[in-house]
């Protein structure tokens, strides 16, 4: 498997379980594999180094921003 997307579910995890989940997903992303995470959990922003951030515009559209930490 070269690409995997995980859609949410992180908001219901306690701190330790979230850390373990992120550690497992980080391990999966080794060897040029792509792991995408769709989430609104603020704590993930500090541990994910490449992000596509989608925000809703007042006009009704969306804005996409690439963030590289």
PDB file of N, CA, C, O and CB in Angstrom:
ATOM      1  N   UNK A   1       0.847  -1.163   0.000  1.00  0.00           N
ATOM      2  CA  UNK A   1       0.000   0.000   0.000  1.00  0.00           C
ATOM      3  C   UNK A   1       0.901   1.236   0.000  1.00  0.00           C
ATOM      4  O   UNK A   1       1.803   1.357   0.828  1.00  0.00           O
ATOM      5  CB  UNK A   1      -0.968  -0.008   1.220  1.00  0.00           C
ATOM      6  N   UNK A   2       0.645   2.144  -0.933  1.00  0.00           N
ATOM      7  CA  UNK A   2       1.460   3.350  -1.042  1.00  0.00           C
ATOM      8  C   UNK A   2       0.788   4.588  -0.472  1.00  0.00           C
ATOM      9  O   UNK A   2       1.470   5.529  -0.067  1.00  0.00           O
ATOM     10  CB  UNK A   2       1.807   3.594  -2.473  1.00  0.00           C
ATOM     11  N   UNK A   3      -0.550   4.600  -0.434  1.00  0.00           N
ATOM     12  CA  UNK A   3      -1.293   5.782   0.015  1.00  0.00           C
ATOM     13  C   UNK A   3      -2.438   5.358   0.920  1.00  0.00           C
ATOM     14  O   UNK A   3      -3.129   4.378   0.643  1.00  0.00           O
ATOM     15  CB  UNK A   3      -1.831   6.589  -1.191  1.00  0.00           C
ATOM     16  N   UNK A   4      -2.637   6.107   2.012  1.00  0.00           N
ATOM     17  CA  UNK A   4      -3.743   5.837   2.925  1.00  0.00           C
ATOM     18  C   UNK A   4      -4.259   7.163   3.473  1.00  0.00           C
ATOM     19  O   UNK A   4      -3.471   8.032   3.844  1.00  0.00           O
ATOM     20  CB  UNK A   4      -3.301   4.889   4.082  1.00  0.00           C
ATOM     21  N   UNK A   5      -5.585   7.319   3.526  1.00  0.00           N
ATOM     22  CA  UNK A   5      -6.201   8.493   4.139  1.00  0.00           C
ATOM     23  C   UNK A   5      -7.027   8.052   5.339  1.00  0.00           C
ATOM     24  O   UNK A   5      -7.769   7.072   5.266  1.00  0.00           O
ATOM     25  CB  UNK A   5      -7.083   9.263   3.115  1.00  0.00           C
ATOM     26  N   UNK A   6      -6.893   8.776   6.434  1.00  0.00           N
ATOM     27  CA  UNK A   6      -7.652   8.506   7.650  1.00  0.00           C
ATOM     28  C   UNK A   6      -8.559   9.709   7.881  1.00  0.00           C
ATOM     29  O   UNK A   6      -8.086  10.840   7.999  1.00  0.00           O
ATOM     30  CB  UNK A   6      -6.703   8.244   8.889  1.00  0.00           C
ATOM     31  N   UNK A   7      -9.869   9.458   7.946  1.00  0.00           N
ATOM     32  CA  UNK A   7     -10.837  10.537   8.096  1.00  0.00           C
ATOM     33  C   UNK A   7     -11.347  10.597   9.522  1.00  0.00           C
ATOM     34  O   UNK A   7     -12.210   9.818   9.926  1.00  0.00           O
ATOM     35  CB  UNK A   7     -12.001  10.359   7.124  1.00  0.00           C
ATOM     36  N   UNK A   8     -10.798  11.537  10.276  1.00  0.00           N
ATOM     37  CA  UNK A   8     -11.251  11.918  11.603  1.00  0.00           C
ATOM     38  C   UNK A   8     -11.230  10.794  12.622  1.00  0.00           C
ATOM     39  O   UNK A   8     -10.530   9.797  12.449  1.00  0.00           O
ATOM     40  CB  UNK A   8     -12.615  12.455  11.514  1.00  0.00           C
ATOM     41  N   UNK A   9     -11.996  10.962  13.677  1.00  0.00           N
ATOM     42  CA  UNK A   9     -11.990  10.035  14.788  1.00  0.00           C
ATOM     43  C   UNK A   9     -10.995  10.409  15.869  1.00  0.00           C
ATOM     44  O   UNK A   9     -11.059   9.871  16.974  1.00  0.00           O
ATOM     45  CB  UNK A   9     -11.700   8.665  14.295  1.00  0.00           C
ATOM     46  N   UNK A  10     -10.067  11.326  15.575  1.00  0.00           N
ATOM     47  CA  UNK A  10      -9.032  11.682  16.528  1.00  0.00           C
ATOM     48  C   UNK A  10      -9.570  12.506  17.692  1.00  0.00           C
ATOM     49  O   UNK A  10      -8.981  12.482  18.772  1.00  0.00           O
ATOM     50  CB  UNK A  10      -7.937  12.439  15.832  1.00  0.00           C
ATOM     51  N   UNK A  11     -10.649  13.221  17.510  1.00  0.00           N
ATOM     52  CA  UNK A  11     -11.211  14.071  18.558  1.00  0.00           C
ATOM     53  C   UNK A  11     -11.731  13.301  19.754  1.00  0.00           C
ATOM     54  O   UNK A  11     -11.855  13.860  20.843  1.00  0.00           O
ATOM     55  CB  UNK A  11     -12.312  14.897  17.996  1.00  0.00           C
ATOM     56  N   UNK A  12     -12.038  12.028  19.569  1.00  0.00           N
ATOM     57  CA  UNK A  12     -12.567  11.231  20.671  1.00  0.00           C
ATOM     58  C   UNK A  12     -11.483  10.482  21.437  1.00  0.00           C
ATOM     59  O   UNK A  12     -11.784   9.769  22.395  1.00  0.00           O
ATOM     60  CB  UNK A  12     -13.579  10.250  20.149  1.00  0.00           C
ATOM     61  N   UNK A  13     -10.218  10.636  21.024  1.00  0.00           N
ATOM     62  CA  UNK A  13      -9.126   9.919  21.675  1.00  0.00           C
ATOM     63  C   UNK A  13      -8.558  10.704  22.856  1.00  0.00           C
ATOM     64  O   UNK A  13      -8.487  11.933  22.822  1.00  0.00           O
ATOM     65  CB  UNK A  13      -8.021   9.624  20.670  1.00  0.00           C
ATOM     66  N   UNK A  14      -8.155   9.978  23.902  1.00  0.00           N
ATOM     67  CA  UNK A  14      -7.462  10.644  25.000  1.00  0.00           C
ATOM     68  C   UNK A  14      -6.029  10.950  24.555  1.00  0.00           C
ATOM     69  O   UNK A  14      -5.596  10.482  23.502  1.00  0.00           O
ATOM     70  CB  UNK A  14      -7.475   9.760  26.298  1.00  0.00           C
ATOM     71  N   UNK A  15      -5.305  11.716  25.335  1.00  0.00           N
ATOM     72  CA  UNK A  15      -3.973  12.200  24.954  1.00  0.00           C
ATOM     73  C   UNK A  15      -3.005  11.066  24.623  1.00  0.00           C
ATOM     74  O   UNK A  15      -2.290  11.134  23.623  1.00  0.00           O
ATOM     75  CB  UNK A  15      -3.395  13.046  26.071  1.00  0.00           C
ATOM     76  N   UNK A  16      -2.980  10.035  25.447  1.00  0.00           N
ATOM     77  CA  UNK A  16      -2.050   8.916  25.235  1.00  0.00           C
ATOM     78  C   UNK A  16      -2.422   8.118  23.986  1.00  0.00           C
ATOM     79  O   UNK A  16      -1.542   7.742  23.211  1.00  0.00           O
ATOM     80  CB  UNK A  16      -2.036   7.989  26.465  1.00  0.00           C
ATOM     81  N   UNK A  17      -3.690   7.860  23.785  1.00  0.00           N
ATOM     82  CA  UNK A  17      -4.125   7.104  22.613  1.00  0.00           C
ATOM     83  C   UNK A  17      -3.873   7.899  21.339  1.00  0.00           C
ATOM     84  O   UNK A  17      -3.499   7.325  20.316  1.00  0.00           O
ATOM     85  CB  UNK A  17      -5.614   6.739  22.727  1.00  0.00           C
ATOM     86  N   UNK A  18      -4.071   9.210  21.388  1.00  0.00           N
ATOM     87  CA  UNK A  18      -3.770  10.067  20.240  1.00  0.00           C
ATOM     88  C   UNK A  18      -2.277  10.009  19.914  1.00  0.00           C
ATOM     89  O   UNK A  18      -1.902   9.930  18.744  1.00  0.00           O
ATOM     90  CB  UNK A  18      -4.206  11.527  20.519  1.00  0.00           C
ATOM     91  N   UNK A  19      -1.426  10.046  20.935  1.00  0.00           N
ATOM     92  CA  UNK A  19       0.019   9.949  20.724  1.00  0.00           C
ATOM     93  C   UNK A  19       0.380   8.621  20.066  1.00  0.00           C
ATOM     94  O   UNK A  19       1.191   8.585  19.140  1.00  0.00           O
ATOM     95  CB  UNK A  19       0.771  10.101  22.059  1.00  0.00           C
ATOM     96  N   UNK A  20      -0.221   7.534  20.541  1.00  0.00           N
ATOM     97  CA  UNK A  20       0.050   6.217  19.974  1.00  0.00           C
ATOM     98  C   UNK A  20      -0.428   6.126  18.526  1.00  0.00           C
ATOM     99  O   UNK A  20       0.259   5.552  17.681  1.00  0.00           O
ATOM    100  CB  UNK A  20      -0.620   5.132  20.816  1.00  0.00           C
ATOM    101  N   UNK A  21      -1.592   6.687  18.238  1.00  0.00           N
ATOM    102  CA  UNK A  21      -2.118   6.673  16.871  1.00  0.00           C
ATOM    103  C   UNK A  21      -1.207   7.443  15.933  1.00  0.00           C
ATOM    104  O   UNK A  21      -0.923   6.983  14.827  1.00  0.00           O
ATOM    105  CB  UNK A  21      -3.530   7.262  16.831  1.00  0.00           C
ATOM    106  N   UNK A  22      -0.746   8.614  16.365  1.00  0.00           N
ATOM    107  CA  UNK A  22       0.137   9.420  15.528  1.00  0.00           C
ATOM    108  C   UNK A  22       1.486   8.724  15.326  1.00  0.00           C
ATOM    109  O   UNK A  22       2.074   8.817  14.248  1.00  0.00           O
ATOM    110  CB  UNK A  22       0.343  10.807  16.154  1.00  0.00           C
ATOM    111  N   UNK A  23       1.968   8.040  16.340  1.00  0.00           N
ATOM    112  CA  UNK A  23       3.220   7.303  16.218  1.00  0.00           C
ATOM    113  C   UNK A  23       3.067   6.169  15.197  1.00  0.00           C
ATOM    114  O   UNK A  23       3.961   5.943  14.382  1.00  0.00           O
ATOM    115  CB  UNK A  23       3.655   6.743  17.594  1.00  0.00           C
ATOM    116  N   UNK A  24       1.948   5.467  15.240  1.00  0.00           N
ATOM    117  CA  UNK A  24       1.695   4.381  14.285  1.00  0.00           C
ATOM    118  C   UNK A  24       1.574   4.920  12.862  1.00  0.00           C
ATOM    119  O   UNK A  24       2.130   4.337  11.930  1.00  0.00           O
ATOM    120  CB  UNK A  24       0.416   3.616  14.667  1.00  0.00           C
ATOM    121  N   UNK A  25       0.851   6.031  12.686  1.00  0.00           N
ATOM    122  CA  UNK A  25       0.702   6.615  11.356  1.00  0.00           C
ATOM    123  C   UNK A  25       2.030   7.155  10.839  1.00  0.00           C
ATOM    124  O   UNK A  25       2.310   7.067   9.643  1.00  0.00           O
ATOM    125  CB  UNK A  25      -0.342   7.728  11.379  1.00  0.00           C
ATOM    126  N   UNK A  26       2.834   7.702  11.712  1.00  0.00           N
ATOM    127  CA  UNK A  26       4.158   8.185  11.324  1.00  0.00           C
ATOM    128  C   UNK A  26       5.023   7.029  10.832  1.00  0.00           C
ATOM    129  O   UNK A  26       5.746   7.170   9.846  1.00  0.00           O
ATOM    130  CB  UNK A  26       4.841   8.900  12.505  1.00  0.00           C
ATOM    131  N   UNK A  27       4.951   5.904  11.506  1.00  0.00           N
ATOM    132  CA  UNK A  27       5.702   4.729  11.079  1.00  0.00           C
ATOM    133  C   UNK A  27       5.251   4.231   9.715  1.00  0.00           C
ATOM    134  O   UNK A  27       6.065   3.753   8.925  1.00  0.00           O
ATOM    135  CB  UNK A  27       5.562   3.623  12.099  1.00  0.00           C
ATOM    136  N   UNK A  28       3.968   4.342   9.439  1.00  0.00           N
ATOM    137  CA  UNK A  28       3.439   3.928   8.138  1.00  0.00           C
ATOM    138  C   UNK A  28       3.915   4.831   7.008  1.00  0.00           C
ATOM    139  O   UNK A  28       3.976   4.402   5.856  1.00  0.00           O
ATOM    140  CB  UNK A  28       1.924   3.913   8.173  1.00  0.00           C
ATOM    141  N   UNK A  29       4.252   6.074   7.325  1.00  0.00           N
ATOM    142  CA  UNK A  29       4.627   7.028   6.285  1.00  0.00           C
ATOM    143  C   UNK A  29       6.094   6.910   5.864  1.00  0.00           C
ATOM    144  O   UNK A  29       6.554   7.662   5.004  1.00  0.00           O
ATOM    145  CB  UNK A  29       4.352   8.430   6.764  1.00  0.00           C
ATOM    146  N   UNK A  30       6.822   5.979   6.459  1.00  0.00           N
ATOM    147  CA  UNK A  30       8.216   5.766   6.068  1.00  0.00           C
ATOM    148  C   UNK A  30       8.278   5.103   4.698  1.00  0.00           C
ATOM    149  O   UNK A  30       7.278   4.569   4.218  1.00  0.00           O
ATOM    150  CB  UNK A  30       8.956   4.905   7.118  1.00  0.00           C
ATOM    151  N   UNK A  31       9.429   5.134   4.080  1.00  0.00           N
ATOM    152  CA  UNK A  31       9.664   4.493   2.779  1.00  0.00           C
ATOM    153  C   UNK A  31       8.788   5.066   1.673  1.00  0.00           C
ATOM    154  O   UNK A  31       8.249   4.324   0.851  1.00  0.00           O
ATOM    155  CB  UNK A  31       9.424   3.004   2.887  1.00  0.00           C
ATOM    156  N   UNK A  32       8.646   6.404   1.655  1.00  0.00           N
ATOM    157  CA  UNK A  32       7.921   7.124   0.606  1.00  0.00           C
ATOM    158  C   UNK A  32       6.445   6.763   0.504  1.00  0.00           C
ATOM    159  O   UNK A  32       5.863   6.870  -0.575  1.00  0.00           O
ATOM    160  CB  UNK A  32       8.570   6.869  -0.708  1.00  0.00           C
ATOM    161  N   UNK A  33       5.835   6.343   1.588  1.00  0.00           N
ATOM    162  CA  UNK A  33       4.389   6.114   1.610  1.00  0.00           C
ATOM    163  C   UNK A  33       3.701   7.411   2.004  1.00  0.00           C
ATOM    164  O   UNK A  33       4.245   8.212   2.764  1.00  0.00           O
ATOM    165  CB  UNK A  33       4.008   4.960   2.593  1.00  0.00           C
ATOM    166  N   UNK A  34       2.502   7.607   1.479  1.00  0.00           N
ATOM    167  CA  UNK A  34       1.728   8.807   1.790  1.00  0.00           C
ATOM    168  C   UNK A  34       0.607   8.447   2.757  1.00  0.00           C
ATOM    169  O   UNK A  34      -0.194   7.553   2.483  1.00  0.00           O
ATOM    170  CB  UNK A  34       1.153   9.449   0.499  1.00  0.00           C
ATOM    171  N   UNK A  35       0.552   9.148   3.892  1.00  0.00           N
ATOM    172  CA  UNK A  35      -0.524   8.984   4.865  1.00  0.00           C
ATOM    173  C   UNK A  35      -1.183  10.341   5.025  1.00  0.00           C
ATOM    174  O   UNK A  35      -0.552  11.288   5.494  1.00  0.00           O
ATOM    175  CB  UNK A  35       0.006   8.430   6.244  1.00  0.00           C
ATOM    176  N   UNK A  36      -2.448  10.441   4.638  1.00  0.00           N
ATOM    177  CA  UNK A  36      -3.205  11.678   4.780  1.00  0.00           C
ATOM    178  C   UNK A  36      -4.169  11.576   5.937  1.00  0.00           C
ATOM    179  O   UNK A  36      -4.817  10.546   6.126  1.00  0.00           O
ATOM    180  CB  UNK A  36      -3.956  12.006   3.494  1.00  0.00           C
ATOM    181  N   UNK A  37      -4.268  12.644   6.716  1.00  0.00           N
ATOM    182  CA  UNK A  37      -5.159  12.676   7.875  1.00  0.00           C
ATOM    183  C   UNK A  37      -6.121  13.839   7.697  1.00  0.00           C
ATOM    184  O   UNK A  37      -5.700  14.971   7.458  1.00  0.00           O
ATOM    185  CB  UNK A  37      -4.357  12.809   9.215  1.00  0.00           C
ATOM    186  N   UNK A  38      -7.404  13.559   7.812  1.00  0.00           N
ATOM    187  CA  UNK A  38      -8.424  14.599   7.746  1.00  0.00           C
ATOM    188  C   UNK A  38      -8.913  14.805   9.172  1.00  0.00           C
ATOM    189  O   UNK A  38      -9.501  13.898   9.762  1.00  0.00           O
ATOM    190  CB  UNK A  38      -9.611  14.212   6.763  1.00  0.00           C
ATOM    191  N   UNK A  39      -8.674  15.998   9.736  1.00  0.00           N
ATOM    192  CA  UNK A  39      -8.996  16.217  11.142  1.00  0.00           C
ATOM    193  C   UNK A  39      -9.150  17.696  11.461  1.00  0.00           C
ATOM    194  O   UNK A  39      -8.620  18.558  10.760  1.00  0.00           O
ATOM    195  CB  UNK A  39      -7.924  15.607  12.025  1.00  0.00           C
ATOM    196  N   UNK A  40      -9.883  17.974  12.528  1.00  0.00           N
ATOM    197  CA  UNK A  40     -10.002  19.334  13.056  1.00  0.00           C
ATOM    198  C   UNK A  40      -9.302  19.470  14.413  1.00  0.00           C
ATOM    199  O   UNK A  40      -9.378  20.527  15.039  1.00  0.00           O
ATOM    200  CB  UNK A  40     -11.481  19.723  13.186  1.00  0.00           C
ATOM    201  N   UNK A  41      -8.630  18.425  14.869  1.00  0.00           N
ATOM    202  CA  UNK A  41      -7.987  18.412  16.176  1.00  0.00           C
ATOM    203  C   UNK A  41      -6.749  19.314  16.151  1.00  0.00           C
ATOM    204  O   UNK A  41      -5.802  19.059  15.407  1.00  0.00           O
ATOM    205  CB  UNK A  41      -7.604  16.965  16.585  1.00  0.00           C
ATOM    206  N   UNK A  42      -6.767  20.355  16.960  1.00  0.00           N
ATOM    207  CA  UNK A  42      -5.701  21.358  16.967  1.00  0.00           C
ATOM    208  C   UNK A  42      -4.344  20.779  17.342  1.00  0.00           C
ATOM    209  O   UNK A  42      -3.322  21.230  16.824  1.00  0.00           O
ATOM    210  CB  UNK A  42      -6.052  22.469  17.922  1.00  0.00           C
ATOM    211  N   UNK A  43      -4.310  19.796  18.226  1.00  0.00           N
ATOM    212  CA  UNK A  43      -3.042  19.226  18.668  1.00  0.00           C
ATOM    213  C   UNK A  43      -2.259  18.596  17.520  1.00  0.00           C
ATOM    214  O   UNK A  43      -1.033  18.504  17.587  1.00  0.00           O
ATOM    215  CB  UNK A  43      -3.288  18.192  19.745  1.00  0.00           C
ATOM    216  N   UNK A  44      -2.946  18.166  16.478  1.00  0.00           N
ATOM    217  CA  UNK A  44      -2.265  17.528  15.357  1.00  0.00           C
ATOM    218  C   UNK A  44      -1.462  18.523  14.531  1.00  0.00           C
ATOM    219  O   UNK A  44      -0.506  18.136  13.858  1.00  0.00           O
ATOM    220  CB  UNK A  44      -3.270  16.825  14.472  1.00  0.00           C
ATOM    221  N   UNK A  45      -1.832  19.790  14.572  1.00  0.00           N
ATOM    222  CA  UNK A  45      -1.118  20.808  13.787  1.00  0.00           C
ATOM    223  C   UNK A  45       0.356  20.890  14.164  1.00  0.00           C
ATOM    224  O   UNK A  45       1.198  21.169  13.311  1.00  0.00           O
ATOM    225  CB  UNK A  45      -1.770  22.173  13.977  1.00  0.00           C
ATOM    226  N   UNK A  46       0.670  20.652  15.415  1.00  0.00           N
ATOM    227  CA  UNK A  46       2.066  20.778  15.860  1.00  0.00           C
ATOM    228  C   UNK A  46       2.911  19.546  15.539  1.00  0.00           C
ATOM    229  O   UNK A  46       4.139  19.625  15.580  1.00  0.00           O
ATOM    230  CB  UNK A  46       2.106  21.036  17.350  1.00  0.00           C
ATOM    231  N   UNK A  47       2.288  18.418  15.222  1.00  0.00           N
ATOM    232  CA  UNK A  47       3.059  17.201  14.963  1.00  0.00           C
ATOM    233  C   UNK A  47       3.075  16.785  13.499  1.00  0.00           C
ATOM    234  O   UNK A  47       3.813  15.871  13.133  1.00  0.00           O
ATOM    235  CB  UNK A  47       2.514  16.080  15.783  1.00  0.00           C
ATOM    236  N   UNK A  48       2.289  17.424  12.664  1.00  0.00           N
ATOM    237  CA  UNK A  48       2.260  17.094  11.238  1.00  0.00           C
ATOM    238  C   UNK A  48       3.016  18.178  10.485  1.00  0.00           C
ATOM    239  O   UNK A  48       2.638  19.349  10.524  1.00  0.00           O
ATOM    240  CB  UNK A  48       0.788  16.961  10.708  1.00  0.00           C
ATOM    241  N   UNK A  49       4.091  17.783   9.797  1.00  0.00           N
ATOM    242  CA  UNK A  49       4.961  18.790   9.193  1.00  0.00           C
ATOM    243  C   UNK A  49       4.495  19.295   7.827  1.00  0.00           C
ATOM    244  O   UNK A  49       4.887  20.391   7.427  1.00  0.00           O
ATOM    245  CB  UNK A  49       6.330  18.233   9.059  1.00  0.00           C
ATOM    246  N   UNK A  50       3.688  18.550   7.109  1.00  0.00           N
ATOM    247  CA  UNK A  50       3.172  18.997   5.807  1.00  0.00           C
ATOM    248  C   UNK A  50       1.652  18.960   5.878  1.00  0.00           C
ATOM    249  O   UNK A  50       1.058  17.912   6.133  1.00  0.00           O
ATOM    250  CB  UNK A  50       3.710  18.096   4.622  1.00  0.00           C
ATOM    251  N   UNK A  51       1.018  20.132   5.647  1.00  0.00           N
ATOM    252  CA  UNK A  51      -0.433  20.225   5.811  1.00  0.00           C
ATOM    253  C   UNK A  51      -1.083  20.944   4.642  1.00  0.00           C
ATOM    254  O   UNK A  51      -0.547  21.924   4.124  1.00  0.00           O
ATOM    255  CB  UNK A  51      -0.775  20.939   7.109  1.00  0.00           C
ATOM    256  N   UNK A  52      -2.233  20.451   4.236  1.00  0.00           N
ATOM    257  CA  UNK A  52      -3.138  21.184   3.366  1.00  0.00           C
ATOM    258  C   UNK A  52      -4.265  21.650   4.270  1.00  0.00           C
ATOM    259  O   UNK A  52      -5.036  20.833   4.775  1.00  0.00           O
ATOM    260  CB  UNK A  52      -3.664  20.301   2.145  1.00  0.00           C
ATOM    261  N   UNK A  53      -4.365  22.944   4.477  1.00  0.00           N
ATOM    262  CA  UNK A  53      -5.362  23.495   5.387  1.00  0.00           C
ATOM    263  C   UNK A  53      -6.490  24.101   4.546  1.00  0.00           C
ATOM    264  O   UNK A  53      -6.258  24.997   3.735  1.00  0.00           O
ATOM    265  CB  UNK A  53      -4.728  24.568   6.349  1.00  0.00           C
ATOM    266  N   UNK A  54      -7.701  23.605   4.747  1.00  0.00           N
ATOM    267  CA  UNK A  54      -8.872  24.083   4.014  1.00  0.00           C
ATOM    268  C   UNK A  54      -9.726  24.894   4.972  1.00  0.00           C
ATOM    269  O   UNK A  54     -10.123  24.400   6.027  1.00  0.00           O
ATOM    270  CB  UNK A  54      -9.689  22.897   3.395  1.00  0.00           C
ATOM    271  N   UNK A  55     -10.010  26.146   4.606  1.00  0.00           N
ATOM    272  CA  UNK A  55     -10.857  27.006   5.430  1.00  0.00           C
ATOM    273  C   UNK A  55     -12.012  27.526   4.598  1.00  0.00           C
ATOM    274  O   UNK A  55     -11.875  27.780   3.401  1.00  0.00           O
ATOM    275  CB  UNK A  55     -10.047  28.178   6.025  1.00  0.00           C
ATOM    276  N   UNK A  56     -13.139  27.680   5.246  1.00  0.00           N
ATOM    277  CA  UNK A  56     -14.344  28.173   4.589  1.00  0.00           C
ATOM    278  C   UNK A  56     -14.261  29.692   4.453  1.00  0.00           C
ATOM    279  O   UNK A  56     -13.914  30.396   5.401  1.00  0.00           O
ATOM    280  CB  UNK A  56     -15.616  27.759   5.379  1.00  0.00           C
ATOM    281  N   UNK A  57     -14.583  30.179   3.269  1.00  0.00           N
ATOM    282  CA  UNK A  57     -14.614  31.610   3.012  1.00  0.00           C
ATOM    283  C   UNK A  57     -16.005  32.166   3.318  1.00  0.00           C
ATOM    284  O   UNK A  57     -16.994  31.442   3.209  1.00  0.00           O
ATOM    285  CB  UNK A  57     -14.219  31.909   1.549  1.00  0.00           C
ATOM    286  N   UNK A  58     -16.090  33.437   3.699  1.00  0.00           N
ATOM    287  CA  UNK A  58     -17.382  34.064   3.968  1.00  0.00           C
ATOM    288  C   UNK A  58     -18.257  34.092   2.724  1.00  0.00           C
ATOM    289  O   UNK A  58     -19.484  34.099   2.823  1.00  0.00           O
ATOM    290  CB  UNK A  58     -17.184  35.478   4.494  1.00  0.00           C
ATOM    291  N   UNK A  59     -17.621  34.109   1.543  1.00  0.00           N
ATOM    292  CA  UNK A  59     -18.351  34.142   0.281  1.00  0.00           C
ATOM    293  C   UNK A  59     -19.010  32.810  -0.054  1.00  0.00           C
ATOM    294  O   UNK A  59     -19.782  32.715  -1.007  1.00  0.00           O
ATOM    295  CB  UNK A  59     -17.424  34.539  -0.835  1.00  0.00           C
ATOM    296  N   UNK A  60     -18.702  31.781   0.733  1.00  0.00           N
ATOM    297  CA  UNK A  60     -19.296  30.473   0.512  1.00  0.00           C
ATOM    298  C   UNK A  60     -18.324  29.475  -0.089  1.00  0.00           C
ATOM    299  O   UNK A  60     -18.606  28.276  -0.081  1.00  0.00           O
ATOM    300  CB  UNK A  60     -20.488  30.602  -0.375  1.00  0.00           C
ATOM    301  N   UNK A  61     -17.198  29.920  -0.605  1.00  0.00           N
ATOM    302  CA  UNK A  61     -16.193  29.021  -1.166  1.00  0.00           C
ATOM    303  C   UNK A  61     -15.222  28.553  -0.097  1.00  0.00           C
ATOM    304  O   UNK A  61     -15.451  28.736   1.099  1.00  0.00           O
ATOM    305  CB  UNK A  61     -15.433  29.707  -2.299  1.00  0.00           C
ATOM    306  N   UNK A  62     -14.143  27.951  -0.547  1.00  0.00           N
ATOM    307  CA  UNK A  62     -13.103  27.471   0.355  1.00  0.00           C
ATOM    308  C   UNK A  62     -11.745  27.962  -0.115  1.00  0.00           C
ATOM    309  O   UNK A  62     -11.539  28.257  -1.292  1.00  0.00           O
ATOM    310  CB  UNK A  62     -13.121  25.933   0.444  1.00  0.00           C
ATOM    311  N   UNK A  63     -10.828  28.042   0.835  1.00  0.00           N
ATOM    312  CA  UNK A  63      -9.449  28.432   0.548  1.00  0.00           C
ATOM    313  C   UNK A  63      -8.545  27.288   0.994  1.00  0.00           C
ATOM    314  O   UNK A  63      -8.723  26.737   2.080  1.00  0.00           O
ATOM    315  CB  UNK A  63      -9.065  29.783   1.269  1.00  0.00           C
ATOM    316  N   UNK A  64      -7.574  26.933   0.153  1.00  0.00           N
ATOM    317  CA  UNK A  64      -6.633  25.861   0.481  1.00  0.00           C
ATOM    318  C   UNK A  64      -5.241  26.475   0.609  1.00  0.00           C
ATOM    319  O   UNK A  64      -4.803  27.240  -0.250  1.00  0.00           O
ATOM    320  CB  UNK A  64      -6.654  24.725  -0.608  1.00  0.00           C
ATOM    321  N   UNK A  65      -4.559  26.126   1.693  1.00  0.00           N
ATOM    322  CA  UNK A  65      -3.223  26.646   1.961  1.00  0.00           C
ATOM    323  C   UNK A  65      -2.286  25.477   2.264  1.00  0.00           C
ATOM    324  O   UNK A  65      -2.621  24.592   3.051  1.00  0.00           O
ATOM    325  CB  UNK A  65      -3.244  27.664   3.143  1.00  0.00           C
ATOM    326  N   UNK A  66      -1.115  25.482   1.636  1.00  0.00           N
ATOM    327  CA  UNK A  66      -0.096  24.474   1.908  1.00  0.00           C
ATOM    328  C   UNK A  66       0.837  25.013   2.994  1.00  0.00           C
ATOM    329  O   UNK A  66       1.396  26.103   2.871  1.00  0.00           O
ATOM    330  CB  UNK A  66       0.702  24.107   0.606  1.00  0.00           C
ATOM    331  N   UNK A  67       0.991  24.225   4.059  1.00  0.00           N
ATOM    332  CA  UNK A  67       1.889  24.619   5.153  1.00  0.00           C
ATOM    333  C   UNK A  67       2.965  23.561   5.293  1.00  0.00           C
ATOM    334  O   UNK A  67       2.676  22.372   5.425  1.00  0.00           O
ATOM    335  CB  UNK A  67       1.110  24.802   6.501  1.00  0.00           C
ATOM    336  N   UNK A  68       4.216  24.013   5.261  1.00  0.00           N
ATOM    337  CA  UNK A  68       5.364  23.128   5.449  1.00  0.00           C
ATOM    338  C   UNK A  68       6.124  23.580   6.682  1.00  0.00           C
ATOM    339  O   UNK A  68       6.660  24.689   6.701  1.00  0.00           O
ATOM    340  CB  UNK A  68       6.290  23.122   4.194  1.00  0.00           C
ATOM    341  N   UNK A  69       6.183  22.757   7.699  1.00  0.00           N
ATOM    342  CA  UNK A  69       6.892  23.112   8.936  1.00  0.00           C
ATOM    343  C   UNK A  69       8.305  22.617   8.902  1.00  0.00           C
ATOM    344  O   UNK A  69       9.055  22.823   9.857  1.00  0.00           O
ATOM    345  CB  UNK A  69       6.182  22.549  10.154  1.00  0.00           C
TER     346      UNK A  69
END
